[in-house]
Amino acid sequence: MLLGLVSDTHGYLGDDACRALAACDRLLHAGDVGANVLEQLRALAPLTAVRGNTDTHGDAAALPEVAYCEAAGYHLALVHRLADAPSAGWDVLVYGHCHRRHADCEAGRLLINPGAAGRRGFHRERSVALLSLEPQAPPRCRFVILGPRSAAR
């Protein structure tokens, strides 16, 4: 199963991000969604999303702070800020907020921040992540660099 991980769109989801996520079986958005992004993502694949600290208006304001889902036998948790992560109940944690992409293993669990896909913020490059989950196999995460934040149109 291929999951597309996206965060910190802040109301902007470029065609490049949509192309990168188009083959995904499911999408997870880790908050700071902004306007009109949820509809674009739902048109690509089933979506699970959480509210970020800037999601105070529109559809994104109604999203939960924490969401859970299961894929290929893995339990996933989704939050915006790492500080809000639940302590148990997940094998893979997806989060955003810091606009820095990385994947780390801690205590046998995988923590992934796909970076920021939007144009607002202090990041230099926009990115999303693709997470491949298969039963009885270790998760594989690949980052897709979408280009410079300033060049996004």
C-alpha positions, -999 to +999 in steps of 0.1 A: +000+000+000+013+034-009+005+064+013+011+100+004+021+122+032+017+160+030+018+188+055+019+226+058+002+234+025-012+267+040-038+269+012-015+259-017-012+225-033+006+227-066+002+205-096+036+190-089+024+178-055-008+164-070+013+145-096+036+131-069+005+119-049-016+107-078-007+070-075-013+068-037-039+045-022-045+069+007-034+104+017-025+118+051-023+156+057-005+166+089-021+200+094-018+237+084-041+228+055-055+261+045-084+268+021-093+246-009-066+219-003-089+192+012-110+191-019-080+187-042-066+158-020-100+141-018-101+140-056-069+120-056-075+093-029-092+087+004-079+113+029-072+115+066-062+149+079-057+168+111-060+205+121-029+226+124-022+256+145-031+280+116-063+261+106-088+284+123-113+289+095-132+269+070-133+231+066-098+226+081-109+242+114-133+212+119-106+186+116-095+166+147-061+173+164-052+136+163-063+110+138-056+073+135-057+048+107-045+014+098-027+002+066-011-031+058-012-041+095+005-009+107-012+015+131-006+051+121-012+083+142-014+117+126-008+150+144+004+185+134+029+191+162+053+164+174+046+176+210+009+165+206+018+129+196+000+102+216+024+081+236+010+048+225-012+031+199+009+036+168+037+021+148+041+051+125+036+087+134+032+114+108+035+150+118+043+184+104+046+220+118+084+224+117+086+224+078+116+201+079+113+167+062+128+137+080+122+102+090+135+088+123+132+055+142+126+057+179+120+027+201+111+006+170+086+031+158+088+053+127+083+091+129+079+110+096+076+146+088+070+151+050+082+187+051+061+216+038+043+214+005+031+250+005+047+283-002+043+300+032+070+295+058+107+294+063+115+262+043+136+264+012+123+234-007+087+221-009+082+184-004+059+155+002+066+119+012+056+085-001+053+057+025+052+021+012+037-003+037+035-040+031+026-067+056+056-084+072+080-059+056+097-028+070+081+005+060+099+024+032+097+062+031+108+083+001+107+121-001+097+139-032+113+173-036+089+196-054+113+225-059+121+258-042+094+274-021+099+308-039+094+292-073+060+276-065+032+289-086 
